Amino acid sequence: MRAFIDRVVAIARPASCPVPQACPASIRRRRLLRLWMPLVLFAVPTVVIAYGFVIPKSCIAGFNGLSFGFGTTVLGACMTYVAGIRAALKG
């Protein structure tokens, strides 16, 4: 299990630090926060609002094809964001 977690972390982690010479932990944390915060601020409220408020009170209430499709759409948007960040970091 630890090998799987290390592999997933390695995929999300950039290969090198863009800060010249040294990359202290605080700069790296700030950079990661700046890159990934838009994704979190998009995905979390979208899922909470949709599955917490909108879908339960609509005609598609429950776990069905439409709610599953919405979830996969949000997941696809997150994967696209991650792919774009990785491509931009590789330069």
Short mmCIF file of the C-alpha atoms (twelve columns), coordinates in Angstrom:
data_MODEL
# 
_entry.id   MODEL 
# 
loop_
_atom_site.group_PDB 
_atom_site.id 
_atom_site.type_symbol 
_atom_site.label_atom_id 
_atom_site.label_alt_id 
_atom_site.label_comp_id 
_atom_site.label_asym_id 
_atom_site.label_seq_id 
_atom_site.Cartn_x 
_atom_site.Cartn_y 
_atom_site.Cartn_z 
_atom_site.pdbx_PDB_model_num 
ATOM 1  C CA . MET A 1  0.000   0.000  0.000   1 
ATOM 2  C CA . ARG A 2  2.859   2.355  0.825   1 
ATOM 3  C CA . ALA A 3  4.351   1.852  -2.648  1 
ATOM 4  C CA . PHE A 4  1.025   2.830  -4.223  1 
ATOM 5  C CA . ILE A 5  0.796   5.991  -2.106  1 
ATOM 6  C CA . ASP A 6  4.390   6.926  -2.978  1 
ATOM 7  C CA . ARG A 7  3.633   6.451  -6.663  1 
ATOM 8  C CA . VAL A 8  0.511   8.645  -6.524  1 
ATOM 9  C CA . VAL A 9  2.431   11.349 -4.636  1 
ATOM 10 C CA . ALA A 10 5.261   11.165 -7.182  1 
ATOM 11 C CA . ILE A 11 2.788   11.717 -10.017 1 
ATOM 12 C CA . ALA A 12 1.393   14.862 -8.401  1 
ATOM 13 C CA . ARG A 13 4.782   16.214 -7.298  1 
ATOM 14 C CA . PRO A 14 6.753   18.283 -9.813  1 
ATOM 15 C CA . ALA A 15 10.120  16.838 -10.818 1 
ATOM 16 C CA . SER A 16 12.153  19.907 -9.935  1 
ATOM 17 C CA . CYS A 17 11.833  23.097 -7.984  1 
ATOM 18 C CA . PRO A 18 11.524  26.249 -10.151 1 
ATOM 19 C CA . VAL A 19 13.122  28.399 -7.454  1 
ATOM 20 C CA . PRO A 20 16.847  28.874 -8.267  1 
ATOM 21 C CA . GLN A 21 19.461  27.139 -6.106  1 
ATOM 22 C CA . ALA A 22 17.463  26.142 -3.054  1 
ATOM 23 C CA . CYS A 23 13.866  25.399 -2.439  1 
ATOM 24 C CA . PRO A 24 13.034  25.744 1.256   1 
ATOM 25 C CA . ALA A 25 9.988   23.955 2.553   1 
ATOM 26 C CA . SER A 26 8.037   27.177 3.077   1 
ATOM 27 C CA . ILE A 27 8.469   28.256 -0.545  1 
ATOM 28 C CA . ARG A 28 7.543   24.784 -1.781  1 
ATOM 29 C CA . ARG A 29 4.437   24.735 0.435   1 
ATOM 30 C CA . ARG A 30 3.384   28.178 -0.775  1 
ATOM 31 C CA . ARG A 31 3.887   27.119 -4.390  1 
ATOM 32 C CA . LEU A 32 1.877   23.928 -3.956  1 
ATOM 33 C CA . LEU A 33 -0.878  25.862 -2.217  1 
ATOM 34 C CA . ARG A 34 -0.960  28.411 -5.030  1 
ATOM 35 C CA . LEU A 35 -1.190  25.678 -7.672  1 
ATOM 36 C CA . TRP A 36 -3.727  23.363 -6.054  1 
ATOM 37 C CA . MET A 37 -5.980  25.767 -4.151  1 
ATOM 38 C CA . PRO A 38 -8.063  26.680 -7.255  1 
ATOM 39 C CA . LEU A 39 -8.832  23.015 -7.800  1 
ATOM 40 C CA . VAL A 40 -9.892  22.519 -4.193  1 
ATOM 41 C CA . LEU A 41 -11.951 25.720 -4.221  1 
ATOM 42 C CA . PHE A 42 -13.740 24.484 -7.355  1 
ATOM 43 C CA . ALA A 43 -14.268 20.810 -6.568  1 
ATOM 44 C CA . VAL A 44 -15.252 20.872 -2.900  1 
ATOM 45 C CA . PRO A 45 -18.037 23.496 -3.093  1 
ATOM 46 C CA . THR A 46 -19.313 21.996 -6.350  1 
ATOM 47 C CA . VAL A 47 -19.670 18.539 -4.835  1 
ATOM 48 C CA . VAL A 48 -21.055 19.808 -1.507  1 
ATOM 49 C CA . ILE A 49 -23.641 22.064 -3.127  1 
ATOM 50 C CA . ALA A 50 -24.669 19.507 -5.747  1 
ATOM 51 C CA . TYR A 51 -24.871 16.377 -3.609  1 
ATOM 52 C CA . GLY A 52 -25.842 18.170 -0.402  1 
ATOM 53 C CA . PHE A 53 -28.492 20.620 -1.579  1 
ATOM 54 C CA . VAL A 54 -29.420 20.487 -5.245  1 
ATOM 55 C CA . ILE A 55 -29.625 16.808 -6.181  1 
ATOM 56 C CA . PRO A 56 -31.539 15.602 -3.067  1 
ATOM 57 C CA . LYS A 57 -34.317 18.144 -3.724  1 
ATOM 58 C CA . SER A 58 -34.565 17.517 -7.461  1 
ATOM 59 C CA . CYS A 59 -36.237 14.882 -9.593  1 
ATOM 60 C CA . ILE A 60 -32.929 12.986 -9.899  1 
ATOM 61 C CA . ALA A 61 -32.599 12.400 -6.150  1 
ATOM 62 C CA . GLY A 62 -30.660 9.322  -5.153  1 
ATOM 63 C CA . PHE A 63 -27.655 7.644  -6.646  1 
ATOM 64 C CA . ASN A 64 -28.508 7.034  -10.268 1 
ATOM 65 C CA . GLY A 65 -27.014 7.543  -13.714 1 
ATOM 66 C CA . LEU A 66 -27.476 11.301 -13.656 1 
ATOM 67 C CA . SER A 67 -25.845 11.862 -10.272 1 
ATOM 68 C CA . PHE A 68 -23.049 9.439  -11.225 1 
ATOM 69 C CA . GLY A 69 -22.563 11.353 -14.484 1 
ATOM 70 C CA . PHE A 70 -22.297 14.632 -12.620 1 
ATOM 71 C CA . GLY A 71 -19.659 13.140 -10.311 1 
ATOM 72 C CA . THR A 72 -17.614 11.838 -13.208 1 
ATOM 73 C CA . THR A 73 -17.842 15.246 -14.878 1 
ATOM 74 C CA . VAL A 74 -16.362 16.911 -11.797 1 
ATOM 75 C CA . LEU A 75 -13.703 14.184 -11.608 1 
ATOM 76 C CA . GLY A 76 -12.872 14.740 -15.295 1 
ATOM 77 C CA . ALA A 77 -12.495 18.472 -14.702 1 
ATOM 78 C CA . CYS A 78 -10.116 17.759 -11.805 1 
ATOM 79 C CA . MET A 79 -8.060  15.363 -13.913 1 
ATOM 80 C CA . THR A 80 -7.852  17.941 -16.708 1 
ATOM 81 C CA . TYR A 81 -6.635  20.569 -14.254 1 
ATOM 82 C CA . VAL A 82 -3.962  18.212 -12.918 1 
ATOM 83 C CA . ALA A 83 -2.827  17.340 -16.447 1 
ATOM 84 C CA . GLY A 84 -2.610  21.033 -17.340 1 
ATOM 85 C CA . ILE A 85 -0.563  21.866 -14.245 1 
ATOM 86 C CA . ARG A 86 1.814   18.955 -14.933 1 
ATOM 87 C CA . ALA A 87 2.238   20.008 -18.567 1 
ATOM 88 C CA . ALA A 88 2.885   23.629 -17.596 1 
ATOM 89 C CA . LEU A 89 5.471   22.629 -14.977 1 
ATOM 90 C CA . LYS A 90 7.347   20.437 -17.457 1 
ATOM 91 C CA . GLY A 91 7.620   23.508 -19.606 1 
# 
